[in-house]
Amino acid sequence: MTESDFTWEVALEFADKLVVENTAIHLKDIEISVLQASWEGVTYPQMADNYGYSAEYLNKDVGNKLWNKLTEALGKGEKVSKHNFKETLRRAWKQHKCVINDISQTLQLSLMPSDFFYIERPPIEERCFAEIMQPGCLLRIKAPLQTGKTELMSRILHYAGNQGYRTMELNLRDATGEDFGNLDTFLQWLCTSITEILQVSYPVAEHWRKSLGNSKIKCRTYFEKYLLAGDNPLVLALDEVDKMFPYPEIAGEFLGMLRTWHEDAKTRLLWRQLRLVVLHTQAYTQLDINQSPFNAGTEMTLPDFTAEQVLVLAQKYGLDWDTNQVAQLMKMVGGHPYLVGEALKHLVQENISLEEVLQTAPTAWGIYRYHLQKYGQYLLANSRSSAAFNKVVLAGTPVEFDSLLNQDTAVKLNDLGLVKLSQKSAIPRYELYRLYFRQRWQENDAGK
């Protein structure tokens, strides 16, 4: 158990658990948004720009109440604030983890090999393995939240490693706001992170100081001199590339640079050594089509599980299921890999019935609450998408594109995994989303 284990997702789940135990009420969407923004070092004025509320409201009405809730929930006499909440929660979480001694099926599941529950979706895996062998390849894996992108990437890297390739994964979620300060800072962070992950000692700061040219040229020459000069190809996998989209100046330059590197492999032997894997949810549309990596290379989109694959996964969890139980679960969550897996995991670990899981699934206290809250936070910060999705959720039939649900908004909602498109209309992708957000918006309307 290390400090790196205490991620934002872990912190949110732990904080919400503490508050529920103390008040019997989950954190509100706006409180979660403020908590996450504070986790990322965002100021209240910056939050105000993102969320459409005043900084004073977010500070005094939301923030102060949130910190007081956490202070009371921890009950240790230490005042929680925006400045110390991360370390305070981390210490409490560490103590909580140390006293847990739960010899249960949870432990048995956690001891399974990491790929035991992986379900292949042919022919995607074989196509990815073939693509990564191509000199200078650019492989893009595009899929909604929690649909298996990272798991697929891990299998690709494992396969490439078995071929003698050097492999490394870099998650842009690990970059801080300071790292995204400007392009030069970000590219130095990129090169430093790569050298640390590969456990090699190449002088990034010295190279930057002595090299001529702008930051993109320095990054290029660093790759050429230190990272691509070996005999074995280098596979660089970039996860959660969407994290840079809020920084358009950096995103445009960096993504354009990836496109250039990929095209350089056609004429320069050295750049054939680099194999790029890019994971993202949405395409970055603020870039010229001829500079974007999102219309170059090979794109893989991940489909939902089929009924047969859901049944196989249920059997891996030790459940004696038939097609009837599979149909019941898929009626609520389709074949969404994470949603299906969470249901199966809770059925095994908590010894509850499928009916109980499905009854509370679209509620603020069901097993999917954190998954749903992530979407709630996005919609809170994106009023146009929220209004369009609201229209889709409240309609009983497919919603035709119009001035509110225009094509750009519909495609964005589809990329996020919230809707399913057919011709020029949209419906909620899963019954879970329709039920949860319909109830949420109806409650909000009633409270106005």
C-alpha positions as CSV (number, residue, x, y, z in Angstrom):
1,M,0.0,0.0,0.0
2,T,1.8,3.1,-1.3
3,E,0.9,6.8,-1.6
4,S,0.3,6.2,-5.3
5,D,-2.5,3.8,-4.4
6,F,-4.5,6.7,-3.0
7,T,-5.8,8.0,-6.3
8,W,-8.7,10.4,-6.9
9,E,-11.1,7.6,-7.4
10,V,-10.1,5.9,-4.1
11,A,-10.2,9.3,-2.3
12,L,-13.8,10.0,-3.6
13,E,-15.0,6.6,-2.6
14,F,-13.5,6.9,0.8
15,A,-14.7,10.4,1.4
16,D,-18.3,9.5,0.3
17,K,-18.2,6.5,2.6
18,L,-17.2,8.6,5.6
19,V,-19.9,11.1,4.9
20,V,-22.6,8.5,4.4
21,E,-21.6,6.7,7.6
22,N,-21.9,10.1,9.5
23,T,-25.0,11.6,7.8
24,A,-26.7,8.7,5.9
25,I,-26.5,11.0,2.8
26,H,-24.1,10.8,-0.2
27,L,-22.0,13.7,-1.4
28,K,-23.9,15.9,-3.9
29,D,-22.7,16.2,-7.5
30,I,-21.6,19.8,-7.0
31,E,-19.7,18.8,-3.8
32,I,-17.9,16.0,-5.8
33,S,-17.0,18.5,-8.5
34,V,-15.5,21.0,-6.0
35,L,-13.7,18.1,-4.3
36,Q,-12.2,16.9,-7.5
37,A,-11.2,20.4,-8.7
38,S,-9.5,21.0,-5.3
39,W,-7.7,17.7,-5.6
40,E,-6.3,18.9,-9.0
41,G,-5.3,22.3,-7.5
42,V,-8.0,24.4,-9.2
43,T,-9.0,27.6,-7.4
44,Y,-12.5,28.7,-6.7
45,P,-12.4,31.4,-9.4
46,Q,-11.3,28.8,-12.0
47,M,-14.1,26.5,-10.8
48,A,-16.6,29.3,-11.3
49,D,-15.5,29.6,-14.9
50,N,-15.9,25.9,-15.4
51,Y,-19.2,25.3,-13.6
52,G,-21.2,28.4,-14.1
53,Y,-21.5,29.4,-10.4
54,S,-20.0,32.3,-8.6
55,A,-16.7,31.8,-6.8
56,E,-18.3,33.0,-3.6
57,Y,-21.0,30.4,-3.8
58,L,-18.6,27.6,-4.5
59,N,-16.3,28.7,-1.7
60,K,-18.8,29.6,1.1
61,D,-21.9,27.6,0.3
62,V,-20.4,24.5,-1.2
63,G,-16.8,24.4,-0.2
64,N,-17.1,25.4,3.5
65,K,-20.0,23.0,4.0
66,L,-18.0,20.2,2.3
67,W,-15.0,20.7,4.5
68,N,-17.2,20.8,7.6
69,K,-18.8,17.5,6.5
70,L,-15.4,15.9,6.2
71,T,-14.3,17.3,9.5
72,E,-17.3,15.9,11.3
73,A,-17.1,12.6,9.5
74,L,-13.4,12.1,10.4
75,G,-14.1,13.0,14.0
76,K,-10.5,13.5,15.0
77,G,-10.5,17.1,16.0
78,E,-8.5,18.2,12.9
79,K,-10.1,20.9,10.9
80,V,-10.4,19.8,7.2
81,S,-9.8,22.6,4.6
82,K,-9.2,23.0,0.9
83,H,-5.5,23.1,1.6
84,N,-5.1,20.0,3.8
85,F,-8.0,17.7,2.9
86,K,-5.9,15.5,0.6
87,E,-3.3,14.6,3.2
88,T,-5.9,14.3,5.9
89,L,-8.0,11.9,3.9
90,R,-4.9,9.9,2.9
91,R,-3.8,9.4,6.5
92,A,-7.3,8.3,7.5
93,W,-7.6,6.0,4.5
94,K,-4.2,4.4,5.3
95,Q,-5.3,3.7,8.9
96,H,-8.6,2.3,7.7
97,K,-6.8,0.0,5.3
98,C,-4.4,-1.2,8.0
99,V,-7.2,-2.4,10.3
100,I,-9.1,-4.3,7.7
101,N,-8.7,-8.0,8.1
102,D,-11.4,-9.4,5.9
103,I,-10.7,-13.0,5.0
104,S,-13.5,-13.2,2.5
105,Q,-14.2,-13.9,-1.1
106,T,-13.1,-10.4,-1.9
107,L,-9.6,-11.5,-1.1
108,Q,-10.0,-14.7,-3.1
109,L,-11.0,-12.6,-6.1
110,S,-8.2,-10.1,-5.7
111,L,-5.6,-13.0,-5.7
112,M,-6.8,-14.1,-9.1
113,P,-4.3,-13.4,-12.0
114,S,-4.9,-9.9,-13.3
115,D,-6.1,-11.2,-16.7
116,F,-8.4,-13.9,-15.3
117,F,-11.5,-11.9,-15.8
118,Y,-10.5,-10.4,-19.1
119,I,-12.9,-11.2,-21.9
120,E,-11.6,-11.1,-25.4
121,R,-13.6,-9.4,-28.1
122,P,-12.4,-11.0,-31.3
123,P,-10.9,-9.9,-33.7
124,I,-9.8,-6.8,-31.8
125,E,-6.9,-8.3,-29.9
126,E,-5.4,-10.0,-32.9
127,R,-5.7,-6.9,-35.0
128,C,-4.0,-4.8,-32.3
129,F,-1.1,-7.4,-32.0
130,A,-0.6,-7.3,-35.7
131,E,-0.7,-3.5,-35.9
132,I,1.9,-3.0,-33.1
133,M,4.4,-5.0,-35.2
134,Q,4.2,-2.5,-38.0
135,P,7.1,0.0,-38.0
136,G,6.1,3.5,-37.0
137,C,2.5,2.5,-36.2
138,L,0.0,4.8,-34.6
139,L,-2.7,2.7,-32.9
140,R,-5.7,4.6,-31.5
141,I,-8.0,2.9,-29.0
142,K,-11.2,5.0,-28.7
143,A,-14.1,4.0,-26.4
144,P,-16.2,5.5,-23.7
145,L,-15.5,5.6,-20.0
146,Q,-14.6,2.2,-18.3
147,T,-15.1,0.0,-21.3
148,G,-11.7,-1.8,-21.2
149,K,-9.3,0.5,-23.1
150,T,-6.6,0.2,-20.4
151,E,-6.9,-3.5,-20.1
152,L,-6.5,-3.9,-23.9
153,M,-3.5,-1.7,-23.8
154,S,-1.9,-3.8,-21.1
155,R,-2.3,-6.9,-23.3
156,I,-0.8,-5.1,-26.3
157,L,2.2,-4.1,-24.2
158,H,2.6,-7.6,-22.8
159,Y,2.5,-9.0,-26.4
160,A,5.0,-6.4,-27.6
161,G,7.3,-7.1,-24.6
162,N,7.3,-10.8,-25.6
163,Q,8.5,-9.8,-29.0
164,G,11.5,-8.1,-27.4
165,Y,10.2,-4.5,-27.7
166,R,10.7,-2.0,-25.0
167,T,7.3,-0.9,-23.6
168,M,6.0,1.8,-21.4
169,E,2.7,3.2,-20.4
170,L,2.2,6.8,-19.5
171,N,-1.1,8.0,-18.1
172,L,-1.7,11.8,-18.6
173,R,-3.7,11.7,-15.4
174,D,-0.4,11.7,-13.6
175,A,0.5,15.1,-15.0
176,T,-0.3,18.0,-12.7
177,G,-1.7,21.4,-13.6
178,E,1.9,22.7,-13.3
179,D,3.1,20.1,-15.9
180,F,0.4,21.5,-18.2
181,G,1.6,25.0,-17.6
182,N,3.1,25.4,-21.1
183,L,4.3,23.2,-23.9
184,D,8.0,23.3,-22.8
185,T,7.1,22.2,-19.3
186,F,4.8,19.4,-20.6
187,L,7.4,18.0,-23.0
188,Q,10.1,17.9,-20.3
189,W,7.6,16.1,-18.0
190,L,7.0,13.6,-20.9
191,C,10.6,12.9,-21.5
192,T,11.4,12.7,-17.8
193,S,8.5,10.3,-17.1
194,I,9.6,8.0,-20.0
195,T,13.2,7.8,-18.7
196,E,12.0,7.0,-15.2
197,I,9.6,4.3,-16.3
198,L,12.2,2.7,-18.6
199,Q,14.7,3.0,-15.6
200,V,17.3,4.7,-17.7
201,S,19.4,7.7,-16.9
202,Y,19.3,10.2,-19.7
203,P,19.9,13.9,-18.8
204,V,16.6,15.6,-19.7
205,A,17.4,18.9,-18.1
206,E,20.9,19.0,-19.5
207,H,19.7,18.1,-23.0
208,W,17.1,20.9,-22.8
209,R,19.6,23.4,-21.6
210,K,22.2,22.6,-24.3
211,S,20.0,21.9,-27.3
212,L,19.0,24.5,-29.9
213,G,15.5,25.1,-31.2
214,N,12.1,25.2,-29.7
215,S,10.7,22.7,-27.2
216,K,9.3,20.4,-29.9
217,I,12.7,20.2,-31.6
218,K,14.3,19.5,-28.2
219,C,11.8,16.8,-27.6
220,R,12.4,15.3,-31.1
221,T,16.2,15.3,-30.7
222,Y,15.9,13.8,-27.2
223,F,13.9,10.9,-28.6
224,E,16.3,10.5,-31.5
225,K,19.5,10.6,-29.4
226,Y,18.4,8.6,-26.3
227,L,15.1,6.7,-26.8
228,L,15.1,5.5,-30.4
229,A,18.8,4.7,-31.0
230,G,18.7,1.2,-29.6
231,D,18.1,-2.0,-31.6
232,N,14.7,-2.8,-30.1
233,P,11.6,-0.8,-31.0
234,L,9.9,1.4,-28.3
235,V,6.2,1.1,-27.7
236,L,4.9,4.3,-26.1
237,A,1.3,4.0,-24.8
238,L,-0.4,7.2,-23.8
239,D,-3.5,6.6,-21.6
240,E,-6.3,9.2,-20.9
241,V,-5.1,11.6,-23.6
242,D,-8.4,13.5,-23.1
243,K,-6.8,15.0,-19.9
244,M,-4.9,17.5,-22.0
245,F,-7.9,18.7,-24.0
246,P,-8.7,21.5,-21.5
247,Y,-5.2,23.0,-22.4
248,P,-5.8,23.7,-26.1
249,E,-2.5,25.3,-26.9
250,I,-0.6,22.3,-25.5
251,A,-3.0,19.8,-26.9
252,G,-2.8,21.2,-30.4
253,E,0.9,21.3,-30.6
254,F,1.5,17.9,-28.9
255,L,-1.1,16.0,-30.9
256,G,0.2,17.5,-34.1
257,M,3.7,16.4,-33.1
258,L,2.5,12.8,-32.6
259,R,1.0,12.9,-36.1
260,T,4.4,14.2,-37.5
261,W,6.3,11.5,-35.7
262,H,4.0,8.8,-37.2
263,E,4.4,10.3,-40.7
264,D,8.2,10.6,-40.3
265,A,8.4,6.8,-40.1
266,K,7.5,6.6,-43.8
267,T,10.7,8.4,-44.8
268,R,13.1,8.1,-41.8
269,L,14.3,4.8,-40.6
270,L,14.9,5.9,-37.0
271,W,11.3,6.8,-36.4
272,R,10.2,3.4,-37.6
273,Q,11.4,2.3,-34.1
274,L,8.6,4.2,-32.4
275,R,5.2,2.5,-32.0
276,L,2.5,4.8,-30.6
277,V,-0.6,3.6,-28.8
278,V,-3.1,6.4,-27.9
279,L,-6.1,5.9,-25.7
280,H,-8.9,8.4,-25.6
281,T,-12.7,8.8,-25.2
282,Q,-13.3,11.8,-27.5
283,A,-11.6,13.1,-30.6
284,Y,-9.9,16.5,-30.3
285,T,-11.8,18.6,-32.8
286,Q,-9.9,21.9,-32.4
287,L,-7.1,20.8,-34.7
288,D,-6.7,21.0,-38.4
289,I,-7.7,17.6,-39.9
290,N,-4.3,17.4,-41.6
291,Q,-2.4,17.8,-38.3
292,S,-4.6,15.6,-36.1
293,P,-3.5,12.1,-35.1
294,F,-7.1,11.2,-34.7
295,N,-7.6,10.6,-38.5
296,A,-4.2,8.9,-39.0
297,G,-3.0,5.4,-38.2
298,T,-5.4,2.7,-37.2
299,E,-8.4,3.2,-34.9
300,M,-9.9,0.5,-32.7
301,T,-13.3,1.0,-31.2
302,L,-14.4,-1.3,-28.4
303,P,-17.9,-2.9,-28.7
304,D,-20.0,-3.9,-25.7
305,F,-19.9,-7.5,-24.6
306,T,-22.3,-9.9,-26.3
307,A,-24.7,-12.0,-24.3
308,E,-22.4,-15.0,-24.8
309,Q,-19.5,-13.0,-23.4
310,V,-21.5,-11.8,-20.4
311,L,-22.4,-15.5,-19.6
312,V,-18.7,-16.5,-19.9
313,L,-17.7,-13.7,-17.5
314,A,-20.5,-14.7,-15.0
315,Q,-19.1,-18.3,-15.1
316,K,-15.6,-16.9,-14.4
317,Y,-17.0,-15.4,-11.2
318,G,-18.4,-18.8,-10.2
319,L,-22.1,-17.9,-10.9
320,D,-24.4,-20.6,-12.1
321,W,-26.2,-18.4,-14.6
322,D,-28.2,-19.1,-17.7
323,T,-29.4,-16.8,-20.5
324,N,-32.3,-15.5,-18.3
325,Q,-30.1,-13.8,-15.8
326,V,-27.9,-12.5,-18.5
327,A,-30.9,-11.0,-20.2
328,Q,-32.1,-9.3,-17.0
329,L,-28.7,-7.7,-16.4
330,M,-28.2,-6.6,-20.0
331,K,-31.7,-5.0,-20.0
332,M,-30.3,-2.6,-17.4
333,V,-26.7,-2.1,-18.4
334,G,-26.3,-3.7,-21.9
335,G,-22.9,-5.2,-22.4
336,H,-20.9,-2.4,-20.8
337,P,-17.8,-4.2,-19.5
338,Y,-17.4,-2.3,-16.3
339,L,-21.1,-2.2,-15.4
340,V,-21.5,-5.9,-16.1
341,G,-18.4,-6.7,-14.1
342,E,-19.4,-4.6,-11.1
343,A,-22.7,-6.4,-10.9
344,L,-21.1,-9.8,-11.0
345,K,-18.5,-8.8,-8.4
346,H,-21.1,-7.5,-5.9
347,L,-23.3,-10.6,-6.4
348,V,-20.3,-12.8,-5.4
349,Q,-18.8,-10.6,-2.7
350,E,-22.0,-9.5,-0.9
351,N,-24.2,-12.6,-1.5
352,I,-27.1,-10.5,-2.7
353,S,-29.6,-11.3,-5.4
354,L,-29.6,-9.9,-9.0
355,E,-33.0,-8.4,-8.3
356,E,-31.6,-6.4,-5.4
357,V,-28.7,-5.1,-7.5
358,L,-31.1,-4.1,-10.4
359,Q,-33.6,-2.4,-8.1
360,T,-31.1,0.0,-6.6
361,A,-28.8,0.3,-9.7
362,P,-30.2,3.6,-11.0
363,T,-30.1,5.3,-7.6
364,A,-27.7,7.5,-5.8
365,W,-26.9,4.7,-3.3
366,G,-26.7,1.8,-5.8
367,I,-23.5,0.0,-6.9
368,Y,-23.0,2.3,-9.9
369,R,-23.2,5.6,-7.9
370,Y,-19.5,6.6,-8.6
371,H,-19.8,5.7,-12.3
372,L,-22.9,7.8,-12.6
373,Q,-21.5,10.6,-10.5
374,K,-18.6,11.0,-13.0
375,Y,-21.1,11.6,-15.8
376,G,-23.1,13.9,-13.5
377,Q,-20.0,16.0,-12.9
378,Y,-19.3,16.2,-16.7
379,L,-22.9,17.3,-17.4
380,L,-22.8,19.8,-14.6
381,A,-19.8,21.5,-16.2
382,N,-21.2,21.3,-19.8
383,S,-24.6,22.9,-19.9
384,R,-25.3,22.4,-23.6
385,S,-24.5,18.7,-23.4
386,S,-26.6,18.5,-20.2
387,A,-29.6,20.1,-21.8
388,A,-29.4,17.9,-24.9
389,F,-29.0,14.7,-22.9
390,N,-31.9,15.8,-20.6
391,K,-34.1,15.9,-23.7
392,V,-33.0,12.4,-24.8
393,V,-33.6,11.0,-21.3
394,L,-37.0,12.4,-20.9
395,A,-38.3,11.4,-24.3
396,G,-40.0,8.1,-24.7
397,T,-38.9,7.7,-28.3
398,P,-35.7,8.4,-30.3
399,V,-34.9,12.2,-30.4
400,E,-34.2,13.7,-33.8
401,F,-31.3,16.1,-34.2
402,D,-32.3,19.7,-33.9
403,S,-30.9,23.0,-32.7
404,L,-30.4,21.7,-29.2
405,L,-29.3,18.2,-30.0
406,N,-27.2,19.1,-33.0
407,Q,-24.8,16.7,-34.7
408,D,-21.7,17.9,-32.8
409,T,-23.4,17.5,-29.4
410,A,-24.9,14.2,-30.3
411,V,-21.5,12.8,-31.4
412,K,-19.9,14.1,-28.2
413,L,-22.6,12.4,-26.1
414,N,-22.1,9.2,-28.2
415,D,-18.3,9.3,-27.7
416,L,-18.8,9.7,-23.9
417,G,-21.1,6.6,-24.0
418,L,-24.2,8.3,-22.8
419,V,-26.3,7.9,-26.0
420,K,-26.6,5.6,-28.9
421,L,-27.0,7.1,-32.4
422,S,-29.1,5.8,-35.3
423,Q,-29.3,7.8,-38.5
424,K,-30.0,11.3,-37.2
425,S,-31.6,10.5,-33.8
426,A,-30.4,9.5,-30.3
427,I,-31.6,7.3,-27.4
428,P,-30.0,6.7,-24.0
429,R,-27.3,4.1,-24.4
430,Y,-28.5,2.1,-21.4
431,E,-31.7,1.9,-19.3
432,L,-29.5,2.6,-16.3
433,Y,-28.7,6.1,-17.6
434,R,-32.3,6.8,-18.6
435,L,-33.6,5.9,-15.2
436,Y,-30.9,7.6,-13.1
437,F,-30.8,10.9,-14.9
438,R,-34.6,11.1,-15.4
439,Q,-35.1,10.8,-11.7
440,R,-32.3,13.2,-10.9
441,W,-33.6,15.9,-13.2
442,Q,-37.2,15.4,-12.0
443,E,-36.0,15.9,-8.4
444,N,-34.1,19.0,-9.4
445,D,-37.2,20.4,-11.2
446,A,-39.3,19.7,-8.1
447,G,-36.9,21.5,-5.9
448,K,-37.0,24.7,-7.9
